[in-house]
Amino acid sequence: MPDLEALIFDVDGTLADTERDGHRVAFNLAFADAGLDWDWTVDIYEDLLTVTGGKERMKFYIDKYSPSLPDIDDLDSYIADMHRAKTAHYTDLLSKGEIPLRPGVERLLNEARENGLRLAIATTTTPANVEALLVHTLGKDSMDWFEVIAAGDIVPAKKPAPDIYDFALEKMQLPPQACMAFEDSRNGILSSLGADLKTIVTINDYTRDHDFTGAAIVLDQYGEPDAPFKVIAGDARGHDHVNVDMVRALHAGE
């Protein structure tokens, strides 16, 4: 087994609990601006999260729930415009500090950098959403922490396809055996495992019942030294919060 060289993170639900009180709210604000009577409730959004990608999620909603639609000539263009409006609302929510990082994330990122580990992102969300989250939670310089930010439509097939992870690995010129992935959902771990990456999972309210077969470990959170995580599946190797030593042990299979 090669030594651990890099950590690759998903974003939504993994770095921050962005879905319920971030993306969902921003979608509803964009719908209201457009004069639509669409209301993505918490329960409806849980159903929509079975599909990755915001534009894809809107198409799924239209196909399944048959909401009212204005008279439009090009549905794809209409959805793309709506998604841009949603991104603007999402960025605004971030700028107001309403979507913090998950506990332990900033500590882990800083510890990884101090230990010389390379960092990357592999996500289906847009590059603009990634930048907004990082800048408003970690500061303007944080974009430079990540060697590769693989995001949005940079690959044709979104998660659960492994393409976004394959892209990140190719750009970093690293084999999957030298990396550890961090995910929060069934589609996410199908993607990371499809790229042959060992994966640490931290669940959230929307993914607590997902099947995470194949994960190196499943936790309720990253934890902090004074606020330990709960192990849902796997062996934490004597640790009570995710740190570089724990990640190295899981990577090596010790």
Residue pairs with C-beta under 8 A, 6 or more apart in sequence:
1 177
1 251
1 252
1 253
2 175
2 177
2 178
3 178
4 117
4 178
4 179
4 180
4 247
4 248
4 251
4 252
5 117
5 118
5 174
5 178
5 179
6 117
6 118
6 119
6 120
6 147
6 172
6 174
6 178
6 179
6 180
7 112
7 117
7 118
7 119
7 120
7 179
7 180
7 181
7 182
7 247
8 119
8 120
8 121
8 122
8 165
8 168
8 169
8 179
8 180
8 181
8 182
8 192
8 197
9 15
9 119
9 120
9 121
9 122
9 123
9 181
9 182
10 121
10 122
10 123
10 181
10 182
10 183
10 184
10 185
10 188
11 18
11 121
11 123
11 125
11 129
11 130
11 133
11 151
12 18
12 19
12 22
12 23
12 123
12 124
12 125
12 129
12 184
13 19
13 184
13 185
13 188
13 204
13 206
13 207
14 102
14 182
14 183
14 184
14 188
14 202
15 101
15 102
15 105
15 133
16 22
16 99
16 100
16 101
16 102
16 105
16 133
16 137
17 99
17 102
17 204
17 205
18 99
18 133
19 45
19 49
19 204
19 206
20 42
20 45
20 205
20 206
21 98
21 99
22 90
22 93
22 94
22 98
22 99
23 54
23 86
23 90
24 40
24 42
24 45
25 89
25 93
26 86
26 87
26 89
26 90
26 93
27 40
27 54
27 58
27 86
28 38
28 39
28 40
29 86
29 89
30 82
30 83
30 85
30 86
30 88
30 89
31 37
31 38
31 39
31 40
31 82
33 85
34 70
34 82
34 85
35 70
36 67
36 68
36 70
37 67
37 68
38 61
38 67
40 48
40 61
44 61
44 65
45 206
46 206
47 64
48 57
48 60
48 61
49 57
49 185
49 206
50 60
50 187
51 57
51 60
52 124
52 158
52 159
52 160
52 187
53 124
53 158
54 83
54 86
54 125
54 126
55 79
55 80
55 83
56 158
58 79
58 82
58 83
59 75
59 79
61 67
62 69
62 75
69 75
70 78
72 78
83 126
87 126
87 128
87 129
90 129
90 132
91 128
91 129
91 132
93 99
94 132
94 133
94 136
94 137
95 132
95 136
97 136
99 133
99 136
99 137
100 137
101 137
101 138
102 202
102 221
102 222
103 221
103 222
103 223
103 224
103 227
104 221
104 222
104 223
104 224
104 229
104 241
104 242
105 222
106 137
106 138
107 222
107 224
107 243
108 222
108 242
108 243
108 244
109 119
109 138
109 145
111 243
111 244
112 119
112 244
113 119
113 145
115 244
117 244
118 147
118 172
118 174
119 145
119 146
119 147
120 146
120 147
120 148
120 149
120 150
120 168
120 171
120 172
121 130
121 146
121 148
121 149
121 150
121 151
121 168
122 150
122 151
122 164
122 165
122 167
122 168
122 181
122 191
122 192
123 130
123 150
123 151
123 152
123 164
124 151
124 152
124 158
124 159
124 164
125 151
125 152
126 151
126 152
127 149
127 151
127 152
129 151
130 149
130 151
131 143
134 142
134 143
134 145
134 146
135 142
135 143
138 145
143 149
147 171
147 172
148 168
148 171
148 172
150 164
150 165
150 167
150 168
150 171
151 164
154 164
154 167
155 161
155 163
155 164
155 166
155 167
156 163
157 163
158 164
159 187
159 188
159 190
159 191
160 186
160 187
160 188
160 190
160 191
160 194
161 191
161 194
162 191
162 192
162 193
162 194
162 195
163 191
164 191
165 176
165 181
165 191
165 192
165 194
165 195
165 197
166 195
169 175
169 176
169 179
169 195
172 179
176 195
176 196
176 197
177 196
179 197
179 198
180 197
180 198
180 199
180 200
180 216
180 247
180 250
180 251
181 192
181 195
181 197
181 198
181 199
181 200
182 199
182 200
182 201
182 202
183 189
183 191
183 192
183 199
183 200
183 201
183 215
184 201
184 202
184 203
184 204
184 207
185 206
185 207
185 210
186 207
186 210
186 211
186 212
188 201
189 199
189 201
189 212
189 214
189 215
192 199
193 199
193 214
198 216
198 250
198 251
199 214
199 215
199 216
200 215
200 216
200 217
200 219
200 242
200 247
200 250
201 212
201 215
201 217
201 218
201 219
202 218
202 219
202 220
202 221
202 222
202 229
202 242
203 210
203 212
203 218
203 219
203 220
203 232
212 218
212 233
215 233
215 234
216 234
216 250
216 251
217 231
217 233
217 234
217 235
217 236
217 250
218 231
218 232
218 233
218 234
219 229
219 230
219 231
219 232
219 236
219 242
220 229
220 230
220 232
221 229
221 230
222 229
222 241
222 242
223 229
223 240
223 241
223 242
224 241
225 240
225 241
227 241
228 240
228 241
229 236
229 240
229 241
229 242
236 246
237 246
237 249
237 250
237 254
239 245
239 246
239 249
